[in-house]
Amino acid sequence: MSSTVGHVEIVGDGPKLQKFYGELFGWEIDADNEWQYGMATPGGPTIGIAGSQDGKPASTIYLTVDDLQVALDKAEKLGARAVQPPTPIPGYGSFATFADPDGNVIGLFKYEVG
């Protein structure tokens, strides 16, 4: 199974971090959606900058895969623990997350085609 970095997520105080990274790197950040989830595409993987659900800062790397469930199952067989099952994001694709054997949370992403 091969993969590339498809998305990086930075979570904390969403509006503050969107302003910070926008000014720091000159990124155009679009947060005009119901979740106020800021999206930047600086020439590589997309970067999401969002508010934290639990008040804790975090960052997650999302690796693109062809089949979320197959990748999640393989990760579990290798000692990982599923955190978020495959979940659709209408208009974008689907994602899942797992904790690796040391507890690092890694995301999997499948872009929507069409």
N, C-alpha and C positions, 0 to 999 in steps of 0.2 A: 504494500500500500504506500503510495507517495502522497505528499501534501506540500502546500506552501502556506506561508502566513497570509491569512485572508483578512484578518481584522484584529485590532488591538483595542482594548477597552480600558479607560481610565475612569475610576469611580470615586466620588467624594462629594464636595459641594459643587454640583453640576454647573450652575451659572458662573461661579467664581473660577472654576477650572477651565471652562470654555473661554472665558475672557483671558485668563492667563496664557493658555496654549495658543489662542488666536493671536495675541499680541507678541508672544515670544517667537513664534515661528511664522507669523504672517498667514496663518491658515484661515480660510473662509469656513466658518462653522455654521451649519444649518441645524437649528434646534426647533424649527417650526413644525412640531408634531405634538400629539396629545401627551407624550411622555417627556417632552422637552429634552429628548435624547439628542445631543449634539453630534453631528457627523461631519468629519473632515476627510478629504481624500487628497493627501499631499504628494501623490505620485507613486505610491506604493499601496500597501493594504489600507483599507479604510480605518479610521480612528474614531471611536465613539467616546464621548465625554459626557458623563451622566451623573445625576444625583445618586447618593447611596441610599439603599432601602433601609439599612440598619445603622446608618451613621458612621460606618467604618470605611476608611479609604481602601481601595484595592485596585489592582490592574490584572487584566487577563489577556492572554494571547489566544486567538482563535485560529486554528489550523483548518484549512479547507479540506474536505474529504468528499468522496463520491457517495458514500452511504453512512449516515450518522450512526445507525444502530449497529452495523457491522464494525465500525471503528470503536464504538463504545463497548461492545461485547469483547473485542480483542483486548482493549485496555484493561477490562476487568479480569480477563484470563491471565494477564501479565502482572496482576497485583494491584491495579487501580480500583477505585470505588466510584461508581456513578453518582453524580451530584444532581444533575438536571437531565431528565430524559429528553429525547428529541422533541423540540417545541417549535411550532411554526411562528414566523414573523411575517405576516401578510405583506406582500409586495417586495420582500427582500430574500427570504429563504427560510432556513430552519437552523437551530443550534442545539447543542447538548454540551454538558460539562462533566468532567471527571476530576477526582483528586488522585494524583499519582501516588506511588508507594510512600513518598515522603510528605504527602499532604498538599502539594502545590496544585491549585486548581487550573486546569487547562481547558480551553473551549474548543469545540469542533463546530464547523460551520459548513453548510451546503447552500450555495446561492440558488435562488429561484431562477429557472430558465424561462424566458419568454417575456 
